[in-house]
């Protein structure tokens, strides 16, 4: 009985050690660096940097908020916001998924008792090569450019 318990304890220790070694030696997840440039949007004259792990979503926002005082005070985001995911299909092919919406209240707040904020959006699913950029036209002279590069390499 003591021998069986000793063997069982030894086996559990060896499995635990092997699992720790396996987890420690797994390569780090690939990461991508994005520079998001907005054209035609006031106050956004510099690129927005963003780091994204492979296959994981990241969000971006550029704009402001206006108060929504219908009950508890909340805020409505106005500007450009979105979500992006980048996945490496192969070393020379990346799959990019982008959802972006644009809302503008410049002409909407003529009467504070009746605010209307138009919203438009775009979805993009594209396969690119490393170094390529993605240009999205949101309409009304507003554009977003995504420059994507790799920040880490798999071993």
trRosetta pair geometry for C-beta under 8 A, 3 or more apart (Angstrom, degrees):
i j d omega theta_ij theta_ji phi_ij phi_ji
1 4 5.7 -52 -149 33 32 112
1 5 6.5 28 154 -14 64 105
2 5 5.8 -56 -148 39 32 109
2 6 6.1 34 153 -21 66 109
3 6 5.6 -55 -145 38 30 113
3 7 6.3 30 155 -19 65 106
4 7 5.8 -54 -147 37 29 110
4 8 6.2 30 153 -20 64 108
5 8 5.6 -53 -144 37 31 113
5 9 6.2 31 156 -18 65 106
6 9 5.8 -53 -146 37 29 110
6 10 6.3 29 153 -18 63 108
7 10 5.6 -56 -146 39 30 112
7 11 6.2 32 154 -21 65 106
8 11 5.7 -52 -146 35 29 111
8 12 6.4 29 155 -18 63 105
9 12 5.8 -54 -147 36 30 110
9 13 6.3 32 154 -19 64 107
10 13 5.7 -55 -148 36 30 113
10 14 6.3 29 154 -19 65 107
11 14 5.8 -55 -146 37 30 110
11 15 6.3 29 155 -18 65 106
12 15 5.8 -54 -145 37 30 109
12 16 6.2 32 154 -20 64 108
13 16 5.7 -56 -147 38 28 112
13 17 6.3 29 155 -19 64 107
14 17 5.7 -53 -146 37 30 111
14 18 6.3 30 155 -19 64 107
15 18 5.7 -55 -146 38 30 111
15 19 6.2 31 154 -21 64 107
16 19 5.8 -55 -147 36 29 111
16 20 6.5 29 154 -18 63 105
17 20 5.8 -55 -149 36 31 110
17 21 6.4 30 153 -18 65 106
18 21 5.7 -55 -148 38 31 111
18 22 6.2 34 153 -23 65 106
19 22 5.6 -52 -147 34 31 114
19 23 6.4 27 156 -15 64 106
20 23 5.9 -57 -147 39 30 107
20 24 6.1 27 156 -18 65 112
21 24 5.7 -58 -142 40 29 110
21 25 6.0 12 164 -9 66 115
22 25 6.3 -67 -142 43 23 99
22 26 6.7 39 156 -44 61 97
23 26 6.0 -38 -151 3 32 114
27 154 4.8 71 142 -154 153 78
27 155 4.5 -159 -106 25 118 93
28 31 8.0 -31 136 -18 109 101
28 152 6.0 -72 98 169 118 149
28 154 7.8 -153 65 -109 60 58
29 53 5.2 30 118 -161 133 107
29 54 5.4 -145 173 31 95 104
29 152 7.7 76 97 83 45 142
30 53 7.5 120 84 -164 49 59
30 54 4.1 61 68 -46 92 131
30 88 5.5 1 83 -5 163 136
30 150 6.7 -47 -171 -146 104 105
30 152 5.6 -168 -139 82 47 95
30 153 7.3 17 -115 -122 92 22
30 154 5.8 -50 -66 -47 100 93
31 51 5.9 7 175 -177 120 100
31 52 6.8 155 -162 80 71 41
31 53 5.4 -44 -103 -103 80 51
31 54 6.8 -101 -78 -28 32 76
31 150 7.4 114 82 -164 52 60
31 151 4.5 -42 96 61 102 108
31 152 4.7 63 30 15 91 113
32 51 7.2 160 83 -156 46 54
32 52 4.8 -20 63 64 96 94
32 53 7.9 159 19 -107 76 6
32 54 7.1 107 -18 -77 98 61
32 86 4.5 -22 21 78 162 149
32 94 7.6 101 -96 -148 142 148
32 148 5.6 -6 -180 -166 123 97
32 149 6.9 152 -160 79 73 33
32 150 6.0 -51 -106 -105 66 46
32 151 6.4 153 -129 3 12 91
33 49 7.0 -23 -171 -162 94 93
33 50 7.5 148 -161 81 50 46
33 51 5.6 -25 -103 -102 66 74
33 52 7.9 173 -86 21 20 76
33 148 7.4 151 79 -154 48 48
33 149 5.1 -19 60 65 96 87
33 150 7.5 48 15 134 84 5
33 151 4.6 98 -33 -55 103 112
34 49 7.2 145 83 -159 58 45
34 50 4.5 -17 62 65 106 95
34 51 7.5 -176 19 -82 77 25
34 52 6.2 36 -12 -4 115 116
34 58 7.9 176 22 78 136 143
34 84 6.8 65 -69 98 170 156
34 86 7.7 174 -61 -29 115 140
34 146 5.8 -33 -156 -159 111 91
34 147 6.8 141 -158 73 54 54
34 148 5.4 -16 -100 -99 79 71
35 47 4.1 -1 -175 178 101 140
35 48 7.2 143 -161 66 50 44
35 49 5.9 -23 -102 -98 69 63
35 50 7.9 170 -84 23 25 75
35 146 7.6 146 73 -156 50 42
35 147 4.4 -5 52 54 99 109
36 47 6.4 138 63 -164 38 76
36 48 4.4 -26 63 61 99 100
36 49 7.9 -172 18 -76 77 15
36 50 6.3 26 -10 4 113 121
36 60 5.8 48 28 -164 169 169
36 144 6.3 -16 -168 -168 94 102
36 145 7.3 156 -156 78 45 51
36 146 5.8 -10 -103 -101 73 70
37 47 4.8 -45 -78 -101 83 81
37 48 7.6 -180 -74 16 34 74
37 144 7.2 149 77 -158 49 50
37 145 4.4 -11 57 56 102 102
37 147 7.5 43 -7 -7 107 102
38 41 4.4 -41 152 37 125 126
38 44 4.0 2 66 121 130 139
38 48 7.5 42 -16 -8 101 113
38 62 5.8 -137 -37 90 155 162
38 80 6.3 171 -116 37 131 153
38 142 7.3 -21 -170 -162 91 86
38 143 7.4 153 -159 82 45 52
38 144 5.8 -18 -102 -102 65 72
39 141 7.7 -111 123 159 87 70
39 142 6.9 154 83 -154 64 38
39 143 4.1 -3 53 56 112 98
39 144 7.6 -156 18 -70 79 27
39 145 7.1 56 -19 -12 110 103
40 140 7.4 163 144 113 138 71
40 141 4.0 -177 -144 134 149 87
40 142 4.5 -135 89 -91 119 47
40 143 6.2 86 16 12 115 75
41 44 4.6 6 92 35 105 127
41 62 6.6 82 127 117 148 124
41 63 7.9 -75 -177 -84 127 80
41 79 7.2 81 -166 -157 130 86
41 80 6.2 -63 -105 -12 160 125
41 142 5.6 62 -59 -129 92 103
44 48 7.7 -31 -157 -40 107 108
44 62 5.1 54 -100 173 137 139
47 147 7.7 -30 -140 29 142 118
48 60 6.1 113 121 -154 145 126
48 62 6.4 -121 -56 -69 148 122
50 58 5.7 144 170 136 121 143
50 60 5.9 -74 -71 -80 151 114
50 84 7.6 98 110 53 147 131
51 58 7.6 176 88 -104 38 159
51 151 6.4 -22 -133 2 106 159
52 56 6.5 -171 -176 74 77 85
52 57 8.0 -52 -146 -175 110 16
52 58 4.4 -113 -102 -7 97 137
52 84 6.5 -80 -91 101 156 100
52 85 7.2 -178 179 -130 135 37
52 86 5.5 101 101 24 135 107
53 56 4.2 30 72 25 98 129
54 86 6.8 -77 -122 97 50 77
54 87 5.8 85 -174 -123 79 55
54 88 5.8 -45 -132 6 124 95
55 85 6.3 17 -158 -174 28 111
55 86 7.7 -80 -47 83 31 42
55 87 4.6 57 -79 -98 74 102
56 85 6.7 -168 87 -127 20 93
57 83 5.1 -6 -167 -174 116 111
57 84 7.1 142 -150 72 65 32
57 85 5.0 -50 -90 -71 62 99
58 83 7.1 156 78 -153 36 62
58 84 5.7 -25 62 63 86 83
58 85 7.5 145 13 -83 71 51
59 81 7.1 6 -178 -175 100 92
59 82 6.9 178 -149 95 65 38
59 83 5.2 -32 -98 -97 73 73
59 84 7.9 155 -95 17 27 70
60 80 7.9 -8 113 118 97 91
60 81 6.7 -175 95 -146 55 52
60 82 5.7 -5 56 58 89 80
60 83 7.9 173 17 -84 71 28
60 84 7.1 17 -2 1 111 111
61 77 6.5 -71 -149 -162 129 141
61 79 6.7 86 -178 84 77 124
61 80 7.3 164 -152 92 42 55
61 81 4.4 1 -107 -107 78 96
62 79 5.3 -141 99 156 53 132
62 80 5.1 0 57 58 95 95
62 81 7.5 -179 24 -74 55 58
63 77 6.2 97 83 178 127 84
63 78 5.3 -151 164 97 131 50
63 79 1.4 -138 -74 -24 134 147
63 80 6.1 153 -44 21 113 52
63 81 7.1 -75 14 -45 126 90
63 103 7.7 59 -147 62 165 86
64 77 7.8 165 94 -151 28 56
64 78 5.7 -18 69 63 73 94
64 79 6.2 118 14 -43 53 119
65 75 3.8 22 173 171 131 125
65 76 6.4 148 -157 69 74 39
65 77 5.5 -42 -97 -96 82 50
65 78 6.7 148 -108 15 27 82
66 75 6.8 150 69 -157 28 77
66 76 5.4 -22 59 58 83 95
66 78 5.9 34 -6 -12 102 130
66 105 6.3 -36 -25 53 146 177
66 109 7.5 -159 -131 -75 155 137
66 115 7.3 -160 122 -168 148 158
66 117 8.0 180 37 -72 136 138
67 73 6.1 -35 -157 -157 106 98
67 74 7.7 130 -160 78 57 37
67 75 6.0 -50 -103 -103 43 71
67 76 7.9 34 121 14 6 83
68 73 7.3 138 74 -159 57 47
68 74 4.6 -25 65 75 110 85
68 75 6.3 169 9 -107 90 15
68 76 5.0 95 -47 -32 116 98
69 73 5.6 -10 -109 -106 70 76
76 117 6.8 173 140 7 140 162
77 81 6.1 36 132 -34 142 145
77 103 7.4 112 109 47 69 132
78 103 5.0 -102 -137 100 63 107
78 104 6.9 102 -177 -115 101 19
78 105 4.8 -38 -146 -7 152 116
78 117 6.1 -111 -107 -145 107 138
79 102 7.4 -67 149 -142 31 62
79 103 6.7 -3 19 58 23 78
80 100 6.3 1 -171 -174 95 108
80 101 7.3 173 -146 87 51 45
80 102 5.0 -13 -98 -102 79 79
80 138 7.1 -108 -113 -65 116 170
80 142 7.1 -176 -73 173 127 133
80 144 6.8 166 178 -71 150 124
81 100 7.2 170 90 -149 33 64
81 101 5.9 -12 61 57 79 88
82 98 6.3 22 163 -175 136 82
82 99 5.4 -179 -154 94 90 56
82 100 3.5 -34 -82 -99 139 67
82 101 6.6 160 -78 13 78 61
82 144 7.9 42 10 -145 151 178
83 98 7.4 170 87 -149 51 44
83 99 5.0 10 49 51 91 100
84 96 7.0 -17 -165 -168 97 91
84 97 6.9 158 -153 85 48 58
84 98 4.9 -2 -105 -104 86 78
84 99 7.9 -160 -70 28 49 59
84 146 7.2 159 -122 -123 152 146
85 96 7.3 165 85 -152 54 46
85 97 4.6 4 52 53 98 104
86 94 5.7 -2 -171 177 96 121
86 95 7.4 154 -157 79 46 50
86 96 5.3 -8 -106 -104 76 78
86 97 8.0 -159 -71 25 37 67
86 148 6.1 165 -109 -153 150 141
87 94 6.8 154 77 -162 39 69
87 95 4.8 -15 62 58 96 98
87 96 8.0 -173 24 -73 65 38
88 91 7.2 19 -173 -90 119 32
88 93 7.6 113 -165 86 56 57
88 94 5.6 -39 -102 -105 53 79
88 150 8.0 45 -81 -101 126 119
89 93 4.2 -43 64 103 114 107
89 94 6.6 -178 9 -104 84 20
89 95 5.4 86 -43 -24 109 101
89 127 6.9 -11 1 -135 147 111
90 93 4.7 43 45 35 89 99
91 130 7.9 -37 162 -23 60 130
92 129 5.8 -13 177 -136 77 90
92 130 6.7 -91 -134 4 48 98
93 127 5.7 -5 -168 -175 102 107
93 128 7.6 147 -151 77 54 32
93 129 6.6 -41 -94 -96 50 57
94 127 7.1 159 80 -155 40 58
94 128 5.5 -25 64 65 92 81
94 129 7.5 124 18 -129 87 11
94 130 6.6 96 -15 -71 120 64
94 148 6.8 -142 99 119 158 141
95 125 7.5 0 -177 -173 92 81
95 126 7.6 170 -153 90 52 36
95 127 5.3 -28 -99 -98 68 75
96 124 7.3 -7 111 115 96 100
96 125 7.4 176 89 -147 54 39
96 126 5.3 -15 60 64 98 83
96 127 7.6 163 16 -94 76 24
96 128 6.0 8 -1 8 122 114
96 134 6.3 -137 101 -42 155 153
96 146 7.4 158 -175 108 150 150
96 148 6.8 -144 -92 -36 136 164
97 123 8.0 -14 -169 -171 79 86
97 124 7.3 165 -152 90 36 60
97 125 5.2 2 -108 -107 76 79
98 122 7.8 7 111 106 98 92
98 123 7.2 165 90 -155 58 43
98 124 4.4 1 57 56 101 103
98 125 7.9 -167 26 -70 63 42
98 126 8.0 -10 12 16 104 102
98 134 7.0 166 -9 120 149 151
98 136 6.8 -129 109 -52 144 149
98 146 7.0 -143 -84 -33 148 156
99 121 7.0 6 -177 -178 80 118
99 122 7.5 178 -149 90 44 49
99 123 5.1 -8 -104 -107 78 79
99 124 7.9 -170 -72 24 37 66
100 121 6.4 174 94 -151 47 74
100 122 5.4 -5 59 56 90 89
100 124 7.9 6 8 6 102 105
100 136 6.4 118 36 114 144 156
100 138 6.7 -89 114 -92 121 116
100 144 6.2 -141 -138 17 171 157
101 119 5.7 5 180 -174 116 102
101 120 6.9 167 -154 88 69 34
101 121 4.0 -32 -99 -93 78 101
101 122 7.9 172 -83 18 42 59
102 119 7.1 161 82 -152 43 55
102 120 5.5 -14 58 62 92 83
102 121 7.1 170 15 -85 66 49
102 138 4.6 91 -20 172 145 141
102 139 7.6 -169 57 54 144 88
102 140 7.7 -162 122 44 146 123
102 142 5.8 129 -134 101 158 155
103 117 5.1 34 -179 160 117 109
103 118 6.7 172 -142 88 68 45
103 119 4.4 -23 -90 -97 97 80
103 120 7.9 158 -80 18 51 57
104 107 7.4 37 124 22 103 84
104 108 7.3 149 112 -14 61 114
104 117 7.3 171 69 -159 31 77
104 118 6.4 -13 50 62 81 92
104 140 7.2 -105 -12 115 155 165
105 108 4.3 -77 -147 46 64 121
105 109 5.5 44 163 -23 103 102
105 115 7.2 1 -144 -169 118 106
105 117 5.0 -34 -84 -110 93 97
106 109 8.0 -88 -175 24 10 91
107 110 7.2 -5 176 -41 55 104
108 115 5.8 63 144 -166 105 70
108 116 4.9 -139 -147 74 103 61
108 117 5.2 62 -165 -86 176 53
108 118 7.0 -164 -74 -2 123 76
109 112 6.5 29 -164 -87 91 62
109 115 5.7 1 -98 -119 75 97
111 114 4.6 14 93 44 117 94
111 115 7.7 -147 82 -64 65 53
112 115 6.8 1 -148 -57 37 101
120 138 6.6 134 95 180 111 86
120 139 6.0 -30 106 44 159 133
122 136 5.7 162 98 -173 150 123
122 137 8.0 130 -76 74 162 48
122 138 6.2 -126 -7 -107 127 69
124 134 6.7 136 135 179 151 134
124 136 6.0 -114 -36 -95 147 121
126 134 6.1 151 59 -112 149 125
128 132 4.1 -141 -173 69 114 131
128 134 6.7 -103 -62 -60 148 99
128 148 7.2 107 83 53 143 131
129 132 5.1 94 57 -20 71 118
130 148 7.8 -112 -137 104 54 90
130 149 7.1 69 -167 -130 90 56
130 150 6.4 -33 -130 -16 123 108
131 149 7.1 45 -85 -99 51 83
132 148 7.6 -4 72 48 63 99
133 145 5.7 3 173 -174 125 96
133 146 6.3 160 -163 79 71 53
133 147 5.1 -31 -106 -92 100 66
133 148 7.5 153 -111 11 48 75
134 145 7.2 160 82 -155 49 49
134 146 4.4 -2 54 52 98 108
134 148 7.5 30 2 -10 102 114
135 143 6.4 -6 -171 -177 90 118
135 144 7.6 162 -154 85 46 48
135 145 5.1 -13 -103 -104 74 80
135 146 7.9 -157 -69 22 33 70
136 143 6.6 160 83 -159 51 66
136 144 4.8 -6 57 58 103 93
136 145 7.8 -172 22 -77 67 35
136 146 7.6 39 -5 -9 104 103
137 142 7.8 121 -166 85 52 55
137 143 5.3 -29 -106 -104 57 90
138 142 4.3 -41 66 96 114 104
138 143 6.5 -172 12 -91 83 31
138 144 6.6 62 -30 -9 113 97
139 142 6.6 2 71 45 43 91
150 153 6.7 69 144 -74 133 71
